Amino acid sequence: MSSQPHTVLPWVVRRTRLPLLSLRCVDCRSESASAGEGRFRVNANGKLLDVWLLVRCVSCDRTSKLTVRERAPVRSFDPAELDGYHASDPDLAASTLLDPLFARRNHVTLDWAGAWQLDTPSAWLDEACPVKVEVAFEDPVPVRPERLIAQGLGLSRNEVLHRIKCDIPLRRPTNSGFTFTVMAGA
């Protein structure tokens, strides 16, 4: 049997909803908040605008504001972007929430638990090993490759470590695409 993979299969990690935010609520002291559908608030002060993303505590439903832009001149906004803030565009909310500068400015981290899914081809298990798999990420979901592979193949994580050849470390979280090869079981 050849050691070179003869089948290449695509796997895709997709976001199913916006991730939760780890943010302490000032009322109930809960640690998580939701951006829901992603609503913005725009406030004008003369020729300066403030833009906030509204988030809700998952425990007590209290609304808080996270700064997107602060005291920015109206002319510094792209008109389409400003229209998106006024209309609470869901795609703009998702890109804002996934922006690392936004998270750093507001001292929040994203909790991706239950916010993503792995799409795999359904009938690939009939293929002979070795099989090469290319994993692509639509959003920067941080996940440990060994857990992702174990979920996709239905194997234990220990078996993944023995049967998989990968181009990146399996135990270190990643949020970018990678490839791996499934070798025949012993």
BAVEXMAR-223912 format. One record per residue: x negated, y, z of N, C-alpha, C, CB in turn; residue number from 1; residue in one letter. Coordinates in steps of 0.05 Angstrom, whole numbers, m for minus. Glycine has a CB too. Layout:
X_Y_Z_X_Y_Z_X_Y_Z_X_Y_Z_NUM_A
...
This chain:
m17_m24_0_0_0_0_m18_25_0_19_0_25_1_M
m11_44_m16_m26_69_m17_m23_85_8_m18_85_m42_2_S
m44_99_16_m42_116_40_m33_144_32_m69_117_54_3_S
m30_150_7_m20_176_m2_10_176_m3_m32_183_m30_4_Q
23_197_8_52_198_8_63_201_m21_62_222_25_5_P
83_185_m27_95_187_m54_122_201_m54_97_159_m65_6_H
132_207_m31_158_221_m29_154_246_m12_180_203_m17_7_T
164_269_m22_163_294_m7_192_302_m1_148_317_m22_8_V
198_306_25_225_313_33_226_340_47_236_291_52_9_L
246_356_41_248_383_54_265_381_80_259_403_35_10_P
255_393_101_271_398_125_272_428_129_258_384_150_11_W
295_437_139_299_466_143_310_470_171_318_478_122_12_V
297_489_186_307_497_212_323_523_208_283_502_233_13_V
349_522_214_367_545_210_378_555_236_390_537_191_14_R
383_581_237_396_593_260_426_588_258_389_624_262_15_R
439_580_279_468_576_279_482_599_292_475_550_294_16_T
468_614_309_479_638_322_455_655_330_498_631_346_17_R
461_679_339_439_696_350_430_684_377_448_725_354_18_L
404_684_382_395_673_408_403_690_431_364_670_407_19_P
404_678_455_409_693_479_384_709_487_418_674_502_20_L
388_729_503_365_745_512_360_739_541_370_775_507_21_L
335_737_549_330_735_578_327_763_588_304_717_583_22_S
348_772_602_349_800_611_365_799_637_363_818_590_23_L
354_810_658_368_809_684_391_830_685_348_815_707_24_R
414_821_692_438_838_694_436_854_720_464_821_693_25_C
443_880_718_441_897_742_464_892_761_441_926_734_26_V
486_880_751_509_874_769_507_847_783_535_875_752_27_D
504_826_767_506_799_779_479_785_781_525_782_762_28_C
458_797_771_431_786_772_427_761_755_423_780_801_29_R
445_756_737_443_734_718_419_740_700_469_729_702_30_S
407_719_689_383_722_673_388_722_643_364_700_679_31_E
413_719_633_417_718_605_439_736_595_421_690_595_32_S
434_747_571_454_764_558_457_756_529_445_794_561_33_A
479_763_517_485_756_490_489_781_473_510_738_488_34_S
479_780_449_483_802_431_509_798_416_460_805_411_35_A
523_776_420_548_770_407_546_772_377_570_790_417_36_G
563_788_365_563_791_337_544_814_328_591_797_326_37_E
532_827_347_512_848_341_525_875_336_496_840_317_38_G
532_889_356_544_916_354_524_937_362_570_918_371_39_R
524_959_347_506_981_352_522_1005_362_491_989_327_40_F
508_1022_377_519_1048_384_500_1069_375_525_1050_416_41_R
510_1089_361_494_1111_351_504_1137_364_496_1114_319_42_V
485_1152_376_492_1177_390_475_1199_378_487_1174_420_43_N
489_1221_371_475_1245_360_471_1266_381_490_1256_336_44_A
448_1278_380_441_1300_398_428_1321_380_423_1292_422_45_N
444_1339_368_434_1358_349_426_1343_324_409_1374_361_46_G
400_1346_316_390_1332_292_375_1306_299_372_1350_276_47_K
377_1298_324_364_1273_333_385_1252_338_347_1279_358_48_L
377_1227_333_395_1204_337_382_1184_355_402_1191_310_49_L
399_1172_372_392_1149_388_409_1126_378_397_1154_419_50_D
396_1102_375_410_1078_367_405_1056_387_401_1069_338_51_V
426_1043_396_424_1021_416_438_997_405_435_1029_443_52_W
428_973_412_441_948_407_456_941_433_421_925_399_53_L
481_936_431_497_929_455_496_900_461_527_938_451_54_L
490_893_486_489_865_494_507_861_518_460_856_501_55_V
517_837_522_535_830_544_523_809_561_563_822_534_56_R
526_812_587_518_791_606_536_767_602_519_801_636_57_C
524_743_601_541_719_596_556_711_622_523_696_588_58_V
548_721_645_562_714_670_585_733_677_542_713_693_59_S
579_759_677_599_778_686_610_796_664_587_796_707_60_C
601_793_639_611_807_616_605_837_616_641_803_614_61_D
585_846_632_577_874_633_562_881_608_560_880_659_62_R
568_904_596_554_913_572_530_930_579_573_928_554_63_T
507_925_566_483_941_569_473_950_542_461_925_584_64_S
456_970_541_445_980_516_415_975_515_451_1010_513_65_K
406_965_492_377_961_487_369_981_465_371_932_480_66_L
348_996_470_340_1017_451_329_1005_425_319_1034_464_67_T
340_1015_403_331_1008_376_314_1031_366_354_1002_357_68_V
324_1055_366_310_1080_359_318_1101_379_317_1089_329_69_R
298_1117_386_303_1137_407_294_1165_397_289_1130_433_70_E
312_1184_399_306_1212_392_292_1214_364_288_1224_413_71_R
304_1200_345_292_1200_318_307_1221_301_295_1171_305_72_A
292_1236_285_305_1256_268_323_1241_247_284_1273_253_73_P
345_1254_241_364_1242_222_351_1236_196_388_1260_218_74_V
333_1253_187_320_1249_161_301_1225_161_304_1274_154_75_R
293_1215_184_275_1192_185_289_1165_180_261_1191_212_76_S
316_1166_179_331_1141_174_336_1137_145_358_1142_189_77_F
333_1113_136_342_1105_109_373_1106_109_331_1077_100_78_D
385_1119_89_415_1121_90_429_1094_92_424_1135_65_79_P
419_1074_79_432_1047_80_429_1035_108_419_1028_59_80_A
406_1040_121_401_1030_148_420_1045_168_372_1035_156_81_E
423_1071_164_441_1086_182_470_1077_179_438_1116_176_82_L
478_1072_154_505_1061_149_508_1034_162_510_1059_118_83_D
487_1017_162_488_991_175_491_994_205_463_976_169_84_G
478_1013_217_481_1018_246_510_1027_252_461_1039_256_85_Y
521_1045_236_548_1054_240_569_1031_237_555_1077_222_86_H
564_1014_217_582_992_212_577_967_228_581_985_182_87_A
556_968_245_548_944_261_544_920_243_569_938_283_88_S
527_924_223_521_903_204_508_879_218_502_913_181_89_D
520_854_216_509_831_230_480_824_221_527_807_226_90_P
474_827_195_447_821_186_427_840_197_446_822_155_91_D
434_866_200_417_886_212_413_880_242_428_914_208_92_L
434_871_255_432_864_283_414_840_287_460_857_295_93_A
416_820_269_398_797_271_369_804_266_407_775_251_94_A
364_820_246_336_828_241_325_846_263_334_843_214_95_S
342_863_275_333_879_298_326_861_322_355_899_306_96_T
344_842_327_340_824_350_315_807_347_364_807_354_97_L
309_799_322_286_782_317_260_797_314_291_765_292_98_L
261_824_315_237_840_312_221_839_338_245_869_305_99_D
195_831_337_179_829_361_175_856_374_152_817_355_100_P
174_878_359_171_905_371_195_912_388_166_925_349_101_L
219_905_378_243_910_393_243_895_420_268_901_377_102_F
234_870_420_233_853_444_212_865_463_226_824_437_103_A
190_873_453_169_885_470_178_911_483_143_889_455_104_R
191_928_467_200_954_476_220_951_499_211_971_453_105_R
238_932_496_259_928_515_254_907_537_285_921_501_106_N
230_895_536_221_876_556_241_852_557_219_889_584_107_H
247_841_534_265_817_533_251_795_517_292_824_520_108_V
259_771_522_250_748_506_275_734_496_232_728_523_109_T
272_719_475_295_705_463_296_677_473_292_706_432_110_L
320_668_479_325_640_488_340_626_465_343_639_514_111_D
325_609_451_336_596_427_351_570_433_313_590_408_112_W
354_562_457_368_537_464_396_537_452_369_533_495_113_A
402_517_436_428_514_424_434_534_402_449_517_445_114_G
415_549_393_419_570_372_408_562_345_407_596_381_115_A
399_538_342_388_529_316_396_500_311_358_533_316_116_W
392_492_285_397_465_278_376_457_257_426_461_267_117_Q
371_431_256_352_420_237_368_406_215_333_400_250_118_L
364_415_190_377_402_167_357_384_153_388_424_147_119_D
365_358_152_347_338_139_363_323_118_336_318_160_120_T
349_312_98_363_295_78_375_271_92_344_287_55_121_P
398_263_85_412_241_99_402_213_93_441_243_94_122_S
395_208_68_388_180_61_358_176_56_403_173_36_123_A
342_188_72_313_185_67_301_161_81_299_210_75_124_W
314_150_101_303_128_116_299_103_99_320_122_139_125_L
311_102_75_308_79_58_281_80_43_331_78_38_126_D
268_103_44_243_107_30_221_91_44_235_136_28_127_E
202_81_28_179_67_39_159_87_50_166_48_18_128_A
146_79_72_125_97_84_100_94_68_121_90_114_129_C
83_113_67_84_139_81_102_159_66_57_151_84_130_P
114_177_81_132_198_70_122_225_80_162_193_78_131_V
119_243_61_110_270_69_135_288_73_91_283_47_132_K
136_304_94_159_321_100_149_350_103_173_312_126_133_V
162_368_89_155_397_91_177_410_107_153_409_62_134_E
170_423_129_188_437_147_187_467_141_182_430_177_135_V
210_479_136_212_508_131_230_520_153_223_514_103_136_A
223_544_161_238_559_181_251_583_168_220_567_205_137_F
278_585_170_292_609_160_290_632_179_321_602_154_138_E
287_626_205_284_646_226_261_637_244_310_651_242_139_D
248_655_258_225_648_275_234_633_301_209_672_281_140_P
245_610_298_253_594_321_228_580_332_275_573_313_141_V
220_586_357_196_572_368_204_544_378_184_588_391_142_P
192_524_366_198_497_374_172_480_373_220_485_355_143_V
170_461_391_147_443_390_151_423_368_143_428_417_144_R
132_420_350_135_402_327_141_373_335_110_402_310_145_P
129_363_357_135_336_365_164_332_372_117_328_389_146_E
177_352_385_205_350_392_223_352_367_213_372_412_147_R
215_369_349_230_373_324_229_347_307_219_396_307_148_L
205_335_305_202_311_289_217_288_303_172_304_286_149_I
215_286_329_229_265_344_259_267_339_223_266_374_150_A
270_291_340_298_295_335_306_287_306_307_324_341_151_Q
290_296_287_295_291_259_293_262_251_278_307_242_152_G
274_247_263_270_219_256_284_200_275_241_213_256_153_L
294_210_298_307_192_317_287_174_331_328_175_303_154_G
262_184_335_241_169_348_236_181_376_216_169_331_155_L
222_165_392_213_177_418_189_195_412_205_154_438_156_S
184_213_430_161_232_426_135_217_427_161_254_448_157_R
133_195_442_109_179_443_104_166_416_110_158_465_158_N
125_155_404_123_142_378_116_163_356_149_128_371_159_E
126_187_359_119_209_340_88_213_341_134_235_347_160_V
77_214_365_48_219_367_31_197_354_40_221_396_161_L
42_172_352_28_150_340_33_147_310_35_124_353_162_H
56_155_300_63_151_272_61_175_254_91_140_271_163_R
55_198_265_55_223_249_27_234_246_73_244_263_164_I
21_241_221_m4_257_215_6_284_208_m21_243_192_165_K
m4_305_222_6_332_218_m17_351_214_23_340_242_166_C
m11_373_200_m32_394_195_m34_414_217_m26_408_169_167_D
m18_412_238_m19_431_261_m17_414_287_4_452_260_168_I
m25_426_310_m22_411_335_8_406_341_m34_427_359_169_P
15_381_349_42_374_353_54_384_379_45_344_352_170_L
37_389_399_48_397_425_48_427_430_31_384_447_171_R
40_443_410_40_472_413_63_484_397_13_484_403_172_R
80_501_409_103_512_395_95_527_370_119_530_413_173_P
111_525_349_107_540_325_133_551_315_94_522_303_174_T
132_572_299_157_583_287_152_588_257_165_609_301_175_N
133_574_246_128_577_217_126_549_205_101_593_211_176_S
129_547_179_130_522_165_105_505_168_135_526_137_177_G
108_479_167_86_460_168_94_435_154_78_454_198_178_F
74_417_149_79_392_136_69_369_154_66_391_108_179_T
81_346_151_71_323_165_77_298_149_84_320_193_180_F
63_276_155_66_251_141_75_230_161_40_243_127_181_T
96_215_154_106_193_170_92_168_160_137_190_168_182_V
77_155_178_63_130_171_81_106_179_36_128_185_183_M
75_83_168_90_59_174_87_52_203_81_36_156_184_A
109_41_215_108_33_243_92_7_247_137_29_254_185_G
82_3_271_66_m21_276_83_m45_282_48_m16_299_186_A
